[in-house]
Amino acid sequence: MTPVLIDGKHVAACVREKLLAEIAELKSRGHVPGLAVVLVGNDPASQVYVGSKVKACAELGLYSQKWELPAETTQEELVDLIHKLNADDRIHGILVQSPPPSHIDEEAVVLNIAPEKDVDGFHPVNVAKLVLEDATGFVPCTPLGCMELLKAYGIETAGKHAVVIGRSMIVGKPMANLLVAKNANATVTIAHSRTKNLPELCRTADIIVAAVGRPEMVNAEYVKEGAVVLDVGINRIEDASRPRGYRIVGDVDFDSVKDKCSFITPVPGGVGPMTIAMLMANTVKACRQQVG
């Protein structure tokens, strides 16, 4: 079987293109969607992610603030900043880059972000709205991007069996909720490190979402003929043949799996580009809901 490669870069570009009209309409009424991105510490990967988000704002004409705080920033200082951003009418979305330094209680930080500005979708109010299928809530950007990819490629979810490998609050659990919702109507199994006979279980899936954080774990043994495979993983593995000494791979062993799939996302270039695109979409949505 020759699979269709799901082009996340193209779909992300389409999402951004659609946002431009909405942003223009908001600006015509005097409102510019605004995003504040807060980074604590100097983790190189986090710095790259934050830079990409600020760049995306500039490209779409959104207002943005980038706060780079030293690693020794206290919990109280971080929470004080969040309260200031909650009260800033120019800011419609707030994102604190994860992971913060070990002395920061990330859950407590999330609780201090106003739910209406929680464009990451991690606040308990937004988690509840996802479960309740309340469209005013915010959904974590990566699973939301996965759903957008399925929609863009006309991949049917109703009545299909989806196996989500991973149970994090960032991807696995919200992904399962999105797939089981009434507008998707999939039958969903959440698998994880304690799941028995995982390859056998995955072979019953019409759709596999791999979000387990283990490089190339999902191989041909996990996939039935004609399955759809969405690879959320981004893993760096050593490769002396590459100029940088490493390469980026997903949670799926692409070469062993691709000939069994009907659709598959590559890494990089699949799910990854969708995360920032959906962050921009959530920020515009937050602005629209706050200004009326």
ABEGO torsion letter per residue (X at the ends): XBBBBBBAAAAAAAAAAAAAAAAAAAAAAGBBBBBBBBBBEABAAAAAAAAAAAAAAAAAGBBBBBBBBBAABBAAAAAAAAAAAAABAABABBBBBOBBBAABBAAAAAAABBAAABAAGABAAAAAAAAAGBAABBBBAAAAAAAAAAAAAGBBABGBBBBBBEABAAAAAAAAAAAABAAAGBBBBBBBAABBGAAAAAAABABBBBBAGBBGABBAAABBBGBBBBBABBBBBBBAABAAGBBBBBABBAAAAAAABABBBBOBGBAAAAAAAAAAAAAAAAAAAAAX
